[in-house]
Amino acid sequence: MTRCTLYGIIYSMNTIRISATSARNNFFELLNQIALGTQVIIERDSKEVALITPQKQTVNWVALKKASKAIHGIWKDYDPEDNPLRRKNAWPSLGKWDENSS
């Protein structure tokens, strides 16, 4: 595990270990780190007293279903054979990157 100490805070991959005093003095910076997905372990007298973890993101299935219904008709007329990038006289290097992968 990679560790780094900065301002008395011990940083590792996705966890910050910090004293209660440093947590109080750097509270808003800790909130920013937590929002980015980092867990924070708060210690008092070298004993773990709290663990703060980021809130898990949930999928709004109702909004996703509504959005998928809204775009349903967009692809019905799409023809992959009529791709403008594959037409004759299109820019010569377009599409060549995947010619051998087919």
C-alpha positions in Angstrom: 0.0 0.0 0.0 1.3 3.4 -0.9 1.3 5.9 1.9 2.1 9.6 2.1 2.0 12.1 5.0 0.9 15.7 4.3 0.0 18.2 7.1 -0.1 15.3 9.6 -2.6 13.4 7.5 -1.6 9.8 6.4 -2.8 9.2 2.9 -3.1 5.8 1.3 -4.8 4.6 -1.9 -8.4 5.4 -1.0 -8.2 5.9 2.7 -7.1 8.9 4.8 -6.1 8.3 8.5 -6.2 11.5 10.5 -6.3 12.7 14.1 -9.5 14.2 15.5 -7.8 17.5 15.9 -6.6 17.6 12.2 -10.1 16.5 11.1 -11.6 19.4 12.9 -9.1 21.9 11.5 -9.4 20.5 7.9 -13.0 19.5 7.9 -14.0 21.1 4.5 -10.9 19.6 2.8 -11.9 16.2 4.2 -15.4 16.6 2.8 -14.0 17.3 -0.6 -11.8 14.2 -0.4 -14.9 12.1 0.7 -16.9 13.5 -2.2 -14.1 12.2 -4.5 -14.5 8.7 -3.1 -12.0 8.6 -0.3 -12.7 7.0 3.1 -11.5 8.8 6.2 -10.5 7.1 9.4 -10.5 9.5 12.4 -8.3 8.6 15.3 -8.1 9.9 18.9 -5.1 8.9 21.1 -4.0 6.6 18.2 -7.3 4.6 18.3 -9.8 4.5 15.5 -13.0 6.2 16.6 -14.8 7.0 13.3 -14.9 5.9 9.7 -16.5 8.3 7.2 -17.2 6.9 3.8 -18.7 8.5 0.7 -22.4 8.1 0.0 -23.0 5.4 -2.6 -24.3 6.6 -5.9 -27.6 5.1 -6.9 -29.1 4.8 -10.4 -32.4 6.6 -11.0 -34.1 3.8 -12.9 -37.2 5.8 -13.5 -35.3 8.6 -15.2 -33.2 6.1 -17.1 -36.3 4.3 -18.4 -37.8 7.7 -19.4 -34.6 8.7 -21.2 -34.4 5.4 -23.1 -38.0 5.8 -24.3 -37.3 9.3 -25.4 -34.4 8.3 -27.6 -35.9 5.0 -28.9 -36.8 6.4 -32.3 -33.4 8.0 -33.0 -31.7 4.8 -34.1 -34.5 3.3 -36.1 -33.4 4.9 -39.4 -29.6 4.3 -38.8 -27.9 2.1 -41.4 -24.4 1.2 -40.5 -23.6 0.4 -44.1 -24.4 4.0 -45.1 -21.9 5.6 -42.7 -20.6 8.8 -44.2 -17.1 8.1 -43.0 -17.1 4.9 -45.0 -18.3 6.4 -48.3 -16.1 6.7 -51.3 -14.1 10.0 -51.5 -14.4 10.4 -47.7 -11.2 11.5 -46.1 -8.8 8.7 -46.9 -7.5 7.9 -43.4 -10.9 7.9 -41.7 -11.8 4.4 -40.8 -8.5 2.8 -41.7 -7.6 2.2 -38.0 -10.2 -0.6 -37.7 -10.1 -2.2 -41.2 -8.0 -5.1 -39.9 -10.1 -5.7 -36.8 -13.1 -6.9 -38.8 
